[in-house]
Amino acid sequence: MAVQEIRAFNRFYTNLIGALDYSRHLHTPYTLTEARVLYELAHSPRTDAADLRVELSLDAGHLSRMLSKFEQDQLVTRAPSEQDARRQRIELTPQGREAATLLEKRAEDAVGSLLGDVPEEDRPRLAEAMRTVREILRDDRRPVPARIELRGPNPGDLGWVIQRNAAVYAAEFGWNSEYEALVARIVADFAADPDPGCEALWMAELDGVPAGCVFCVRDEAPGVARLRLLLVEPGARGHRIGDRLVERCISFARDAGYRELVLWTNDVLGAARKIYQRAGFELVAEKPHHSFGKDLVGQDWRLAL
């Protein structure tokens, strides 16, 4: 019975996943394997060629030819590893990062279309079922790592940002509706005058479920960007989602030509402050204030880009 069920699932899923074929449906010049390599280079901390080969189970010659092609297309640079000169470090160029971002956006759109007919309340169950299949069929039977994705906003995400910010901060710090009103104004300003080259919103998903967000917007001072509304869902903490959101914000601000990235937070947000410190932000000012129904100490942080 198990054999027949697995074969039936395989036939069903093979037909279904054809909707995500990179070369035909995502309108890109890259094969699925090439897209996987670009994705790993954009998201993995291990960028040595040897690590890529092991992570993606690729033939060494195939990977070498692929990287040579990427280098000719000015998508990557190659150099000896700083830790071991016998190993080759691979890094995306700005053009390569742009290609990886485009691939990720189109793949997310394709998956979003695939999930279009799946009710919202069934999606966590679907994600958990897929994770269970991977976990049971892995060779080493170790738990499957949580799947974390950063993406741009989809319809409904702005409302999610407002609702979850209000709910989480009320539950954890007792902040009142003043904070929800502030978040709503920030989101409304972002939506009213979108400028994708200078401002952005990233949503984090954990196993297909929204788990966090962050904004990068123009500041009043010329050449300065502001990080706003960093949030990680309580149940999604411990996966470095906050670090990844802040890193993405910093990378965007640099590529957009900003010279500084600033943010305002409060001293009670200890976990967020640790994320900012790890990213290189420096505390430049503090001031007591009474907001959101609480006595707080506001803090200004700055990162030179």
N, C-alpha and C positions, 0 to 999 in steps of 0.2 A: 504493500500500500504506500509506504513512504517513497519508494522509487518512482511509482507512477505519479504521485503528487508533486515530487520535485521536477519530473520531466514536464508535467503540465504547467507548473509555474514557470519553468525555463522558457517554454514556448510562448506563454503569455507575456512574460517580461521582455523577451527578446523583441517581440513585435512592438511592444509599448515603447521601449527605450529607443527604438528607431527614430522617434520624434526628436531625439537630441543629437542626431548625427551632425557632427561639426561642419564637414565640408559642404553638405547639401542644404541643411536647414538653418544653420547659423550664419551662412553667407560669409565664411572666412576662408583664407587660403591655407589654413592649417589642418592637418589630420588630427584625429583624436589623441594620438600619442604625443604629437607636437604640442597640443593644447595642454596636456597633462604636465609636460616638462615646464612650459611657461607658467602654469599655475604653481607648481612647486617652487620655482625660482622666486615667484612673487610672495609666497606665503611661508616657506620653510626657513628656519634659521640655519639649516645645513645646506650650503650651496656648493660644496665640492662635487666634482663630476662623479667621483666614486660613490658618494652618498646618494646622488640622484639615481645612479645605476641600480643600487641596492633597493632604494625606496620604491622605485617604479618597476623593478624586475626587468630591466632592459639589457639587451646585448651591448657589450662595450663598444663594438664597432658601429652598431646602429646609432647609439647615443653620440659617439664622436662625430659621425657624419651629420647628424642633426644639429649639433652645436656649431659645426663649421658653417652650415647653412645659415643658422641664426646670426653668426658673427659676420658673414658676408652681407646679411640684410640689416646689419647694425642694431640687432635686437639684444645682443649680449656682448660682454667683454670677458676674456679669459686671461688668467695670470696665475703664477705659482701661489699656493696657499701660504699664508703667513705662518701657520703652525707647522707645515710640512711641505718643503719645496718639491717633494715628489708628487704631491697632489695638486690638482688644478682647481682653482676657485673660479666659479662662474657667477657673474652679476648681470642683472638686467640694466640696459641703458634706459634713459627716459623714454625712448621710442619703444623699447621692449616692454617697459612697464605699462605704457599706453595700450600696447597690443594685448597684454595680459588682462588689463582692466576691461577692455572691450569684449574679449572672449568671456570673461566672467559675467559681465552684464548680459550678454546675449544668452549664455547658458541659464542664468537666473530667470530671464524672461521666458525661455523655453520650458523650464520646470514650472514656473508660475502658470503658464498656459496649461501644462499637463495637470496641475492641481486645481484648475479652474472649476471643475465640477465636483470636487471633493469638499464636503461641508467643513467649515472651520473647526467645528468640534471634533471631527474625525482625524484631523491632521496630526495631532500629537500621537494618537494611537497608531497611525500609519508609520510615522517616523520611528516609534518604538519597535514596531514589528520588523521593520527593515534592519534596525540595529540588532535585534535578536537573531535574525537570520545570519548576519555577518558574524556575530559573536559565536554562534554554535558551530558554524562551518569553518572558522579560522583554524589553521593547522596547529597553532600553539594553545588554542582555547583560552587565551587571556581575554579579559574584557575589552571590547572594542572602544577605542578612544572616542570621546564625544566629537561630533562633527561641528566645527565652528565656521560660519560663513559671515563675511562682511559684504553688504550690498548697498546700493542706493535705494531711495525711497520708492515704495509702491503705493497705489491708492489705499487710503486708510491708515497709513503709517503715521501721518501727522497727528491724527486723533489719538493713536496709540501712545505717542510720545507725551501728549498732554495728560492723558488719563493715568498712565503708569507713573509718571513723575509725581503727580498729585497723590496717588495712592501709596506709593513706596515711602515718600518723605513724611506723609501723615502717619503711617504705621511705625516708622523707625525713629522719627524725631518729633512727632507731634505738631508738624507745621500745619497751619490753617489754609483757608482758601486763598489767602493773599499769594501764596506761592503758585497755586494753580493758575491764578490770573496772570502772574508774571510769565510763566511758561507759555500760556496761551498767546500773550503778546509777542514773545520771541518767535514762536512758531508762525504766527500770522505775518510778522514782518518778513520772515524768510520766504513764505509762500507768496507774498504780494509782489515781490520784486526779485524773482529768481535770476541768478547770474552764475551759471554752472562753471565758468572759468575762475570765479573768485570765491564762491561759496558752495558748501556741500553739506549733505546729511548722510551719515552712514548708519544703517541698521545692522545689528549683530543678530545672528540666529544660532541657536544651539539645537542640533538635531532637527532643524526645520522649524523651530518655534522661536518667535521674537524674544530676544534676551537682553537687548541693550541698544544704546544709541549715542551719538555725539554729533554736534554741529561745528562747522568752521565757517565763520561769517566775517565780513569786513568790520573793522573797528572804526571809530571816528577819526583816529589819527592816521594820516597817510602812511601806507606801507606796513600797516599793522593789521593782523588778523586776530580774531577772538575765538577761543574754544568755548563752547557753551553746551549745557544740558547733558553732560556725560552721565549716563545711567547704566547700571548693570542690575538685572533682576536678581533679587535675593537668592532664588533657587539656582541661578546660573553662575554664582561666584565660585572662585577657585579654579577657573579655566583660563585665566589671564585675558579675559575678554576686554576688560577695561584697558589693559596695556595695549592690546591690539587696536582698539578704537583710537586711543591717543596717538599711537604710532602712525596710523593712517591719516589722522588729522595733521600731524606734523609734516608728513611727506607731501600731502596736498598743498599745505601752506608754502612749503619750499618751492614746489614745482610752479605754483601760481605767482611766485616772485615777491612774496611778502618778506620783510626783513625781520619781523618780530611776531611771535605768537603769544598772546596774553590770555589770562583767564581770571575770573573772580569766583571765590568759593568761601566757605565758612569753616572755622576751626573744628567744628564738631564732625566734619566729614573726614575722619582720619584715614579711611581706606583710600579715598580718592586722592588725598594729599600725598600718600605714599606712591601712588601711580605717577603723579606729576613729578615727584622728586626723582623717581627712577628714569623718567623721560628727560631729565635735565632742567626742568623748570626751577627758577629761583624765587623765593618769597621776597617781595620788594616793599610791601606795605601791609599794615593791619589797622583796623578801625572798628571799635564796638558799635553796634547798632541794634535797634529793636525792629525786627521784621518777622513776618509769618507767625506772629503770636509768641515769639521767643526773643530773649536777650542773646545776641550772637556776636561773634567777632569775625568780621569780614576780612578776607585776605586777597591781595592782588599778587599774582604770580606771573613771571615773564620768562620767555625762552628766546634767545637770540638765534636767528636762523642763518 
